[in-house]
Amino acid sequence: MSRGPRRRLLTLLTALSAGVASAMGGVAAAPGASASDNGLSIRPAMGWSSWSWIRRTPTEAKIKAQADALVSSGLAAHGFVYVNLDDFYQKCDSNGFVVDSYGRWAVDPAKFPSGIKALADYVHGKGLKFGFYVTPGIARNAVTANTPILGTSYHAKDIADTSRTEKNYNCKNMYYIDYGKPGAQEFVDSWADQFASWGIDYLKIDGVGSADVADVEAWDKALRRTGRPINFALSNNLPIADAATWKRLANSWRTQGDVECYCGPGPNGSGHPLTDWSHVSGRFTSAANWQPYAGPGGWNDLDSLEVGNGDRAGLTADQRRSMFTLWAMAASPLLLGTDLTDLDPVDVAMLTNDRLIAVDQDGVAASRIVNSGSGQVWRKREAGGDYIVALFNTGTSGGSTVSVTWSQVGFSGGAKVVDLWSGASEGTISGSYSATLRPGETRLIRVTPTSAPPASSYEAESGALSGAAAVAACSGCSGGSKVRFIGDSGANHDTITVNAYGAGSRSLTISGLVNGTRSFSVSVNGGAAQTATLTGTDWSTPVTTSLTVTLNAGSNTIRFFNDTAYAPDLDKITIG
């Protein structure tokens, strides 16, 4: 790719990142679920992971070859920059993982003779980022040898819970860590420090379940303390009951088990095919269920994207386009699982389609609005006011006509339609849209309404809360919640990100609760504050007031605060 196209792509992604936090026509974070604030993964990660293709036989040479191919194929120039080494890099004996003098896994020198730091340096030298892998707990060999914990007077036996063994897919023999014991956090810190010194940019912690929240919290703390930005990913098949916890602590989380079918001819089902349609189509429902939890800083990970090796991967071309479309609509990380050294030209064209990449990188997870037999329709609204709509035929036989009305999408009237796979304009279409699709086929369109959309409402609890501001139950409020303790100082505020179809003056209606009279200071995009006063009779019945504000096209932030006194409780706002 020439420098010109690459600059244009980077410019596009930068522009998208400015609007990723916007609430898109009902697509918003789950109430009370705050994203990780480590500043990473504002957009979903893109790159390659070793598990699908290399599986249990990773070597230094193989990882270097994939990194080389990521660059030479042009994929890196389109944003695929992570090279992630998954499991089976470790050295094992009959008792589990061989460990170093501080109880941390030892790298197998036969597979990685130059060491992990040298491999990370090689990857970085290609302009790429390097990812690594671990699972919760402490190795049995560390406990048996009672290895010291670096920088402390404690040892492995001081922190191990030998009554319970952690899930591990390779050498096994991992004990739980008792985080109530001194030295436990320091052990994880020492491991994270080692990874940071090696140049790790992405860490996958695998085998995570509800019983591992303490481990995830410890790793989150440890990675932050290193001072190195390390994208923190959780795997696999995490329980949705703990979704708010994963969102708070990590940058991505696997929503289901492996996408691989393990039906290849090699050992443990390795080799082509890598997957099948049932493993892909089963992700439509989980993507719909997990949708409310995705947003800037934390993403629903649908697992490896098996596009790159043509039909050999186990999917038809139509199914591969549908897989990529679903991943993009869900704003899932795009981590390729295919063999980059043997790419299929049809698939390269798919993967370098910047229109598809932009749908993934817009930072909005789509919701499913039609689910009828094999016909599905998904939609999301982007920061600039456009809607992205995907129609799918998930069946394996027979064509199907899939339809959606513009009112289902979120607006009325007409709209300009562009096919994002082909780039072709379909002109202005009124009322509804239909496509007749082959089995496994998709249609992905950008929809630009020809008239301004109706008013949009945003719940107070969807905003970024600072200081003492907190969500509280409110039976009379929209969404059943409100935000209280705004004001008394500039530190206690609620900042809500909203979307505007176009630049200009708009009506801002504020719904709040107060017993008496109190005021908000309201600042748009960091500008001078206006005062909005509410008068009410109790703390359970919302009242409203309106201001005229000037918004930019796309994403805008509106901050509610009061530097000198407590403000009313905030229920919601509406942009008219």
VOGU-3710 file (C-alpha; in Angstrom, 3 decimals, decimal comma):
1> msrgprrrll> 0,000/0,000/0,000  1,356/3,444/-0,870  1,834/6,070/1,816  -1,130/8,044/0,481  -3,787/5,339/1,030  -2,265/4,439/4,368  -2,432/8,064/5,513  -6,050/8,244/4,388  -6,902/5,102/6,378  -5,170/6,432/9,493
11> tlltalsagv> -6,987/9,734/9,091  -10,302/7,875/8,799  -9,629/5,810/11,918  -8,533/8,903/13,852  -11,771/10,624/12,904  -13,762/7,574/13,941  -11,991/7,406/17,298  -13,172/10,932/18,072  -16,750/9,657/18,038  -16,504/6,174/19,453
21> asamggvaaa> -17,957/7,071/22,835  -21,219/8,436/21,457  -24,570/6,907/22,385  -25,953/5,697/19,087  -29,741/5,713/18,941  -30,318/3,228/21,745  -26,961/1,411/21,420  -25,395/2,234/24,759  -23,371/0,705/27,554  -25,251/-1,316/30,130
31> pgasasdngl> -26,306/0,756/33,158  -23,622/0,838/35,817  -21,055/-0,949/33,631  -18,041/1,366/33,396  -15,336/0,558/30,867  -11,732/-0,059/31,844  -10,002/3,291/32,247  -6,498/2,073/31,359  -6,664/4,185/28,191  -6,209/1,222/25,848
41> sirpamgwss> -8,275/-0,345/23,075  -10,324/2,745/22,347  -10,942/0,873/19,090  -11,005/-2,952/18,844  -7,601/-4,601/18,417  -6,598/-5,843/14,963  -3,908/-8,374/14,120  -3,171/-12,088/14,140  -3,098/-14,867/16,758  -1,178/-18,140/16,618
51> wswirrtpte> -3,775/-20,545/18,023  -6,022/-21,330/15,043  -3,268/-22,264/12,593  -0,079/-23,001/14,560  -1,870/-24,452/17,596  0,439/-26,529/19,819  3,636/-26,151/17,824  4,663/-22,486/17,940  8,297/-21,654/17,273  10,323/-18,512/16,932
61> akikaqadal> 10,696/-19,087/13,199  6,957/-19,601/12,653  5,980/-16,445/14,526  8,577/-14,401/12,630  7,257/-15,756/9,331  3,702/-14,710/10,196  4,912/-11,241/11,245  6,790/-10,917/7,953  3,662/-11,920/6,030  1,463/-9,495/7,951
71> vssglaahgf> 3,618/-6,694/6,562  4,361/-8,035/3,072  0,688/-8,849/2,403  -0,310/-5,245/3,082  -2,532/-6,225/6,014  -0,458/-4,251/8,514  -0,965/-1,119/6,434  -4,721/-1,595/6,891  -4,464/-1,749/10,694  -3,707/-5,429/11,445
81> vyvnlddfyq> -0,768/-4,794/13,776  -0,822/-7,299/16,665  1,185/-10,533/16,419  -0,057/-12,632/19,339  1,740/-15,759/20,544  -0,833/-18,000/22,227  -0,344/-21,187/24,301  2,313/-23,946/24,131  5,408/-21,736/24,182  6,190/-23,038/27,687
91> kcdsngfvvd> 8,456/-25,873/28,887  6,756/-28,674/30,830  7,798/-31,697/32,850  5,776/-34,472/34,489  4,657/-32,097/37,261  3,500/-29,273/35,043  5,184/-26,034/34,058  8,917/-25,684/34,482  9,448/-22,384/36,308  12,203/-19,833/36,716
101> sygrwavdpa> 13,825/-18,942/40,037  10,803/-16,793/40,956  8,088/-19,327/40,132  7,091/-17,960/36,713  6,667/-20,125/33,620  9,848/-20,900/31,718  9,866/-20,479/27,952  10,853/-23,595/26,004  14,335/-22,796/24,649  14,009/-25,446/21,935
111> kfpsgikala> 11,062/-23,535/20,465  12,292/-20,011/21,213  16,098/-20,155/21,342  16,498/-16,369/21,254  13,932/-15,774/23,988  10,698/-13,833/24,012  12,266/-10,384/24,281  14,242/-10,962/21,090  11,083/-12,133/19,331  9,156/-9,083/20,554
121> dyvhgkglkf> 11,996/-6,857/19,362  11,798/-8,492/15,928  8,055/-7,889/15,758  8,471/-4,296/16,891  11,136/-3,843/14,238  8,473/-4,612/11,636  6,324/-1,772/12,981  3,989/-4,256/14,713  2,931/-5,052/18,281  3,553/-8,278/20,185
131> gfyvtpgiar> 1,015/-10,241/22,244  1,525/-12,997/24,832  -0,439/-15,554/26,871  -0,910/-16,743/30,462  -3,552/-18,418/32,661  -4,519/-17,719/36,297  -2,769/-19,289/39,267  0,684/-20,449/40,308  2,489/-23,526/39,016  2,767/-26,708/41,069
141> navtantpil> 6,529/-26,784/40,464  6,828/-23,315/41,992  5,032/-24,514/45,118  7,010/-27,738/45,325  10,294/-25,802/45,114  8,815/-23,005/47,259  10,368/-20,408/44,997  10,750/-16,889/46,405  8,494/-14,078/45,263  10,648/-11,403/43,686
151> gtsyhakdia> 11,223/-8,345/45,841  9,576/-9,818/48,953  10,299/-12,153/51,873  7,423/-14,411/50,760  7,466/-17,702/48,880  5,150/-19,692/46,631  3,749/-21,808/49,492  2,676/-18,615/51,264  0,188/-17,702/48,539  -0,894/-21,002/46,940
161> dtsrteknyn> -4,259/-22,617/47,646  -3,256/-26,222/46,991  -6,781/-27,479/47,657  -7,912/-26,159/44,251  -6,451/-26,434/40,776  -6,961/-23,796/38,102  -8,070/-24,501/34,535  -5,098/-24,817/32,196  -4,957/-26,268/28,679  -1,279/-27,221/28,373
171> cknmyyidyg> 0,873/-28,406/31,294  -2,031/-28,124/33,764  -0,973/-28,413/37,453  -1,807/-24,791/38,322  -2,988/-24,002/41,849  -5,301/-21,146/42,753  -3,701/-18,098/44,377  -5,095/-16,908/47,704  -5,183/-13,140/47,226  -5,876/-12,638/50,911
181> kpgaqefvds> -2,267/-13,655/51,594  0,637/-11,195/51,539  2,855/-11,738/48,529  0,033/-12,747/46,172  -0,249/-9,420/44,364  3,533/-9,098/44,348  3,868/-12,449/42,570  1,574/-11,295/39,777  3,370/-7,946/39,732  6,693/-9,704/39,180
191> wadqfaswgi> 5,266/-11,669/36,259  3,741/-8,557/34,701  7,033/-6,705/35,140  8,811/-9,524/33,315  6,362/-9,327/30,436  6,733/-5,553/30,258  10,532/-5,875/30,189  10,169/-8,240/27,235  8,115/-5,660/25,334  4,679/-7,270/25,548
201> dylkidgvgs> 1,887/-5,057/24,118  -1,092/-7,409/24,545  -1,760/-10,056/27,187  -4,392/-12,770/26,933  -5,277/-14,465/30,214  -7,068/-17,705/29,372  -9,269/-20,112/31,331  -11,037/-17,268/33,136  -14,332/-17,899/34,906  -16,373/-16,410/37,735
211> advadveawd> -13,989/-17,895/40,308  -11,098/-15,938/38,779  -12,259/-12,376/39,356  -9,519/-11,888/41,963  -6,911/-13,007/39,414  -8,263/-10,621/36,785  -8,202/-7,778/39,304  -4,635/-8,644/40,275  -3,461/-8,751/36,660  -5,238/-5,470/35,906
221> kalrrtgrpi> -3,402/-3,802/38,796  -0,110/-5,428/37,855  -0,258/-4,422/34,198  -1,071/-0,817/35,104  1,835/-0,711/37,552  4,344/-1,693/34,886  3,908/1,670/33,220  3,775/-0,055/29,837  0,530/0,086/27,820  -0,560/-3,558/27,604
231> nfalsnnlpi> -3,920/-4,402/26,028  -5,606/-6,795/28,487  -7,757/-9,601/27,000  -9,776/-12,307/28,790  -10,632/-15,780/27,477  -12,722/-17,832/26,993  -16,482/-18,335/27,128  -16,791/-15,900/30,010  -20,108/-15,866/31,916  -22,322/-12,961/30,922
241> adaatwkrla> -23,521/-12,699/34,522  -20,149/-11,078/35,288  -20,111/-8,890/32,168  -19,933/-5,632/34,128  -16,859/-6,940/35,962  -15,045/-7,964/32,789  -15,888/-4,574/31,284  -14,469/-2,742/34,285  -11,209/-4,674/34,348  -10,303/-5,668/30,792
251> nswrtqgdve> -10,129/-4,430/27,212  -11,853/-7,469/25,667  -13,459/-10,720/26,707  -14,333/-13,886/24,804  -18,091/-14,347/24,707  -18,083/-18,021/23,650  -15,840/-21,058/23,349  -13,404/-21,579/20,491  -14,455/-20,786/16,939  -12,214/-23,612/15,715
261> cycgpgpngs> -13,939/-26,875/14,795  -10,884/-29,063/15,594  -11,839/-31,110/12,552  -8,593/-30,870/10,579  -6,448/-33,886/9,644  -3,516/-33,059/11,927  -2,865/-33,820/15,601  -5,666/-32,615/17,875  -7,719/-31,646/14,816  -5,181/-29,137/13,540
271> ghpltdwshv> -4,796/-28,032/9,929  -7,468/-27,092/7,413  -10,393/-26,750/7,866  -10,047/-24,369/10,789  -13,756/-23,892/11,461  -17,218/-24,543/10,044  -20,380/-22,515/9,606  -22,051/-23,853/12,746  -19,201/-22,473/14,877  -19,644/-19,082/13,221
281> sgrftsaanw> -23,443/-18,869/13,010  -23,719/-19,793/16,682  -22,158/-16,446/17,497  -25,072/-14,356/16,234  -27,102/-14,895/19,398  -24,187/-14,385/21,790  -23,253/-11,182/19,961  -26,818/-9,944/20,429  -26,843/-10,861/24,116  -23,483/-9,233/24,871
291> qpyagpggwn> -24,058/-6,125/22,741  -24,869/-3,712/25,622  -21,462/-4,226/27,218  -19,214/-3,220/24,311  -17,773/0,253/23,958  -14,543/2,251/23,864  -11,993/0,544/26,097  -13,747/-2,847/26,235  -15,024/-5,157/23,485  -16,955/-8,381/23,040
301> dldslevgng> -14,441/-10,777/21,445  -16,076/-13,238/19,033  -12,734/-15,123/18,670  -10,372/-15,448/15,713  -11,473/-14,246/12,285  -10,977/-17,221/9,941  -10,580/-15,260/6,715  -7,400/-15,530/4,676  -7,015/-19,064/3,366  -10,030/-19,238/1,061
311> dragltadqr> -12,389/-22,202/1,188  -9,714/-24,263/2,970  -10,610/-22,484/6,210  -13,934/-24,372/6,173  -16,235/-21,579/4,983  -17,507/-20,560/1,568  -16,704/-17,071/0,264  -20,234/-15,953/1,198  -19,828/-17,344/4,700  -16,434/-15,675/5,105
321> rsmftlwama> -17,925/-12,315/4,131  -20,727/-12,917/6,624  -18,227/-13,780/9,340  -16,267/-10,595/8,702  -19,502/-8,587/8,564  -20,756/-9,939/11,899  -17,379/-9,299/13,578  -17,370/-5,733/12,186  -20,957/-5,031/13,207  -20,233/-6,342/16,715
331> asplllgtdl> -17,073/-4,187/16,910  -15,188/-7,359/17,850  -11,403/-7,469/17,841  -10,245/-8,569/14,377  -7,554/-11,131/15,173  -6,883/-13,356/12,186  -6,424/-17,069/12,822  -5,362/-18,064/9,323  -1,959/-18,849/7,808  -0,673/-15,487/6,613
341> tdldpvdvam> 2,127/-17,097/4,621  -0,391/-18,678/2,210  -3,098/-16,083/1,689  -5,914/-16,422/-0,822  -6,274/-13,326/-3,088  -10,068/-13,304/-2,715  -9,645/-13,143/1,054  -6,943/-10,478/0,875  -9,428/-8,301/-1,001  -11,948/-8,898/1,790
351> ltndrliavd> -9,518/-8,099/4,580  -8,175/-4,941/2,944  -11,632/-3,484/2,344  -11,290/-0,292/4,363  -15,058/0,235/4,352  -15,479/-2,992/6,341  -12,598/-2,153/8,653  -14,140/1,245/9,338  -17,410/-0,420/10,411  -15,484/-2,436/12,993
361> qdgvaasriv> -13,415/0,524/14,099  -16,307/2,973/14,520  -16,482/1,822/18,129  -20,199/0,954/18,139  -21,569/-2,529/18,732  -24,645/-3,212/16,607  -27,946/-4,527/17,916  -30,069/-7,205/16,257  -33,427/-5,811/15,127  -34,753/-8,689/12,986
371> nsgsgqvwrk> -34,393/-12,365/13,902  -36,745/-14,472/11,801  -35,659/-17,976/10,862  -32,471/-17,693/8,811  -33,052/-13,974/8,201  -31,357/-11,495/10,499  -30,861/-7,721/10,406  -28,413/-5,773/12,564  -28,016/-2,015/12,877  -25,825/0,596/14,470
381> reaggdyiva> -25,721/4,358/14,294  -22,359/6,033/13,857  -21,116/9,341/15,231  -21,851/11,259/12,037  -25,510/10,179/12,019  -25,264/7,411/9,403  -26,698/3,985/10,093  -24,847/0,777/9,238  -27,235/-2,063/8,458  -26,325/-5,714/7,864
391> lfntgtsggs> -28,743/-8,271/6,440  -27,877/-11,973/6,757  -29,163/-15,295/5,490  -27,672/-17,648/8,069  -29,162/-20,762/6,479  -27,185/-23,479/4,714  -29,624/-24,105/1,860  -32,080/-22,054/-0,181  -32,159/-18,360/-0,935  -33,986/-15,957/1,351
401> tvsvtwsqvg> -35,321/-12,430/0,993  -34,451/-10,418/4,092  -36,183/-7,086/4,688  -36,103/-4,203/7,142  -38,030/-0,949/7,423  -36,303/2,339/8,059  -38,477/2,790/11,145  -36,975/-0,431/12,531  -33,533/0,996/11,817  -34,405/4,194/13,671
411> fsggakvvdl> -35,648/6,870/11,287  -38,366/7,594/8,747  -38,466/8,860/5,177  -35,811/8,231/2,583  -32,101/7,493/2,720  -29,084/7,275/0,469  -27,740/3,700/0,437  -24,212/2,487/-0,339  -23,200/-1,192/-0,500  -20,113/-1,377/1,706
421> wsgasegtis> -18,738/-4,605/0,265  -18,743/-3,283/-3,300  -18,704/0,444/-2,660  -21,556/0,905/-5,158  -24,285/3,478/-4,597  -27,835/2,132/-4,617  -29,378/5,599/-4,781  -32,106/6,980/-2,542  -34,506/4,400/-1,114  -37,685/5,200/0,811
431> gsysatlrpg> -39,459/3,263/3,530  -37,697/-0,084/3,607  -34,874/-2,180/2,192  -34,768/-5,807/0,995  -32,112/-8,165/-0,318  -32,406/-11,689/-1,722  -29,457/-13,582/-0,293  -27,829/-16,923/-1,024  -27,251/-19,338/1,907  -24,650/-17,772/4,181
441> etrlirvtpt> -24,646/-14,495/2,233  -24,748/-10,982/3,690  -25,542/-7,467/2,516  -23,875/-4,590/4,365  -25,023/-1,053/3,676  -24,352/2,475/4,845  -27,622/4,376/5,188  -27,661/8,179/5,230  -31,115/9,594/6,063  -32,165/12,427/3,760
451> sappassyea> -33,813/14,333/6,621  -32,702/15,060/10,161  -33,458/12,280/12,658  -35,933/12,642/15,540  -34,884/13,670/19,008  -32,463/11,343/20,765  -32,480/10,602/24,491  -29,516/9,615/26,656  -29,747/8,175/30,136  -27,762/9,966/32,832
461> esgalsgaaa> -26,281/6,654/33,966  -24,734/6,095/30,524  -22,395/9,024/31,119  -18,888/9,094/32,579  -19,207/9,754/36,314  -16,506/11,530/38,295  -15,930/12,106/41,974  -18,901/11,312/44,207  -21,455/11,219/41,375  -23,172/7,829/41,508
471> vaacsgcsgg> -26,016/5,825/39,983  -29,074/5,212/42,174  -32,342/3,361/41,640  -35,326/5,541/40,731  -38,682/3,916/39,990  -40,095/7,073/38,411  -37,099/7,689/36,164  -36,469/6,687/32,582  -34,547/3,421/32,668  -35,209/2,985/36,397
481> skvrfigdsg> -32,075/4,883/37,448  -30,732/8,370/38,041  -27,385/9,981/38,886  -27,088/11,794/42,205  -24,393/13,699/44,118  -23,552/15,921/41,159  -22,031/19,214/42,296  -20,753/20,635/45,577  -17,412/20,818/43,769  -16,185/20,630/40,199
491> anhdtitvna> -14,967/17,090/40,863  -18,468/15,604/41,081  -19,942/15,574/37,603  -21,572/13,516/34,865  -20,318/13,797/31,278  -22,665/12,418/28,635  -21,506/11,856/25,067  -24,187/12,556/22,482  -24,453/12,394/18,723  -25,605/15,190/16,427
501> ygagsrslti> -26,681/14,582/12,868  -25,252/17,957/11,808  -23,574/21,007/13,290  -25,688/23,847/14,668  -28,051/24,922/17,433  -30,121/22,218/19,090  -32,564/22,051/21,958  -31,235/20,261/25,055  -34,008/19,073/27,400  -32,814/18,094/30,870
511> sglvngtrsf> -34,902/15,750/33,027  -33,979/15,808/36,708  -35,284/15,461/40,243  -35,166/17,916/43,121  -37,075/18,913/46,234  -36,966/22,682/45,914  -34,771/24,586/43,459  -31,249/23,674/42,359  -29,104/24,324/39,283  -26,746/22,521/36,911
521> svsvnggaaq> -23,810/24,118/35,169  -23,851/22,726/31,628  -20,741/22,766/29,428  -20,731/21,497/25,840  -17,422/20,224/24,436  -15,480/21,995/27,190  -16,948/25,409/26,376  -18,359/28,104/28,648  -21,057/26,811/30,974  -24,733/27,729/30,895
531> tatltgtdws> -27,009/27,465/33,930  -30,046/25,183/33,939  -32,407/25,473/36,919  -34,965/22,871/37,998  -37,743/23,288/40,550  -39,533/20,225/41,905  -41,431/18,867/44,879  -39,673/15,532/45,597  -36,718/13,283/44,686  -38,780/10,699/42,784
541> tpvttsltvt> -40,716/12,719/40,181  -38,702/14,079/37,237  -39,155/17,651/36,039  -37,654/19,217/32,919  -36,068/22,378/31,605  -34,496/23,227/28,260  -31,459/25,086/26,927  -30,265/25,902/23,429  -26,798/24,485/22,788  -24,439/24,465/19,826
551> lnagsntirf> -23,270/20,993/18,766  -20,704/19,713/16,305  -21,648/17,137/13,700  -21,004/13,720/15,209  -19,776/13,223/18,746  -20,200/15,861/21,489  -19,662/15,827/25,251  -22,053/17,555/27,651  -20,851/17,937/31,248  -23,234/18,512/34,176
561> fndtayapdl> -21,666/19,952/37,331  -21,925/22,692/39,957  -18,779/24,131/41,521  -20,429/25,605/44,600  -23,547/23,611/45,537  -25,250/20,301/44,941  -27,157/20,067/41,667  -30,449/18,240/41,081  -30,331/14,503/40,454  -30,086/13,791/36,717
571> dkitig> -32,498/11,407/34,992  -31,854/11,815/31,247  -31,272/14,373/28,513  -32,880/14,719/25,104  -31,366/16,360/22,028  -34,102/17,811/19,803
//
